[in-house]
Amino acid sequence: MKIQKEIIVSGKRKTAVAKAIIKPGGGKILINNIPYENLNMLHIYAIREPVDIAKNILGNFNFDIVVNVKGGGHEGQIEAGRLAIAKGLVAITKSNKLKEAFFNYDKHLLVADTRRKETYKPGDSKARAKRQKSYR
């Protein structure tokens, strides 16, 4: 298995865009220049999911991951980063077994969720049908 020097992959969730740089190293993971261990507990688990699956499939995990996320809220940024990490691990290892494991665990580790907020309609303050008018 030949591993490239480094790979840059992006992931999106709502309006958050994450760019992950993955290169061979000691296993450090930084999200916006902060070690992922300093995040909220549920966010730590979300970021570690693709890493733990990769450890189980590949055996040894020796990659440094740096993720820069812009836009969106906290949850959208975490999910965008999670997507970028998973896509990057598949791209740098070129492992079909890893790709299959990600799909079996959660499809959204490799496929972006394309749902977006529905636009407001003319003459109304909400996205869906206009409110009914009562004459009596």
N, C-alpha and C positions, 0 to 999 in steps of 0.2 A: 504494500500500500504506500504510494508516493504522496507525501503531504506538501502542499504549497507553502511559500514563505508566509503570506498572510492573505486574508480574503476580507472584503468589505461587502456586507449584505444589509438590506434595509427591510423593515417591517412596519406595517401601518395598522392602526386601530383607531377608529373614529377620526379625530383630527391630529392624533399623535403620530409622529414619524420617528422611528428609531433607526440609527445606523450602527451596526455592530462590526467591530474590527476583531477578527479572530486570527491568532497566530500561535505557533508552538511556544510553550513556556511552562511556567510552574503551576498554573491553575488559578490565577487571580481573576476575579470578576469585578469590574467596576461599572457602575451605572451613574452617568453624569459625574465622573471622577470621585464617586463615593463607593467604598466597598459595599457589596450587596448585603453583607452581614449587618450593616447599620440601618437597614430598611425595616419597615413594619413586618411582623412575623408572617402574615399571609403573603406579603409581597416576596419575602425570602423564599417561601415554598414555591410560588409561581415561577420565580427566576430559576430555582434549582431543578424544577421538573425536567426540562430538556437535558440539563447537565447530568442528573442522576441516571436518566435513561441511557444516555451516551456512555456513562461509566459502566453500566451493566452490559451493554452490547459490545463495546470496544475493549473492555478490560481496564486498560490504563487511560487516564485522562490527563493529558499534559498540554492544555491550551490556555493561553491568556485571552480574556475577552474584555473588550472595552466597548461599552454601549453609550452613545450619546442620543438623548431623546429630546425632542422639541414639540411643543404644542400639546393640546388636550389637557386632560386632568390626570390625577395620580393613577387611577386604575387603567385608563387608556394607555398611559405611558408604560406601565408595567407589562401590559399585554402586548404592546408593540415591541418592547424589548425582548420578551419571551419568544415572540415569533421570529425576530431577527436572529436571536441566539440559535434557535432550532434550525432555521434555514442555513445559517452559517456553518453549523456543525456538519450538516449533511453535505454542504458544498465543499468543505475543506477535506472531509474524509472520503467523499465519493462512495459511501457505503449504502447499498440498497437495503441491507439488513437494518441499519439505523433508521432509514427513511420509513421502512415498513413498521418498525417499532413505534415511531412517532405517530404514524397514522392509526395504528391499533389503539394507542393510548388516548390521543385526542387529535382529531383532524385539524383543529385550529392551531396546532403547533407548526404546521407547514402551510396552511391555506389561510389567507387573510379573510377576516370577517368584513364583508363589503357593505354592511348596513350603515346607512347614514341618516341623519336627522331629516325628517320630511319638511319641505319648505312651507312657509305660511302662505295661505291663499289670499287673493285680493279681497279687500273689504272686510276682513275678519282678523281676529287676533290669535287664531289657532290654525293648526295645520290641516285639520279635517273639515268636514262639512260645516257650513255656516249654521249658527244657532237658529232655531225656529222662532218665529215671531207670533205672539199671541195677540189677537184683536179684542179679546174679551177678558 
